[in-house]
Amino acid sequence: MLQMQKKSDPLIIGGKAFQSRLLTGTGKYSNVEIMQQSLSESQCEVVTVAVRRVQSHESGHQGLMDSINWSEI
């Protein structure tokens, strides 16, 4: 697996410092397991979640917020 080089100067948003400038969205994944694997392997520190997906009861959207390992992001 390739390791991303991190910049020495952090990206600061809302007073919080991030070493990575990679922002990853939770949409477009065919299932939760693939999303989890992508988030983990990307080593991103910021994840975007569409509010309509979080509030949706459609197939594949249940438990979206619970399926993200927030301690790593």
C-alpha positions, 0 to 999 in steps of 0.5 A: 500500500502506498503511504501518502506524504503529509505536509508539515504545515497543517490545514486549519479549519475552524481551529482544528488542524489537519495534516491531510488535505484529503476530504472524502465523501460517503456517497457513491459507494455500493455498500458500507463495507467498501466505504469503510475500507476506502475511508480507512485506507485513504487515511483521510482526516475529514469525511463529508456526509450528506444530511439527506443520506443520514436522514434517509430510510432508503436501502443502504443508508441505514446506520451510515453514521454508526458505520464510520470509525470517528476515532480515526477521522 
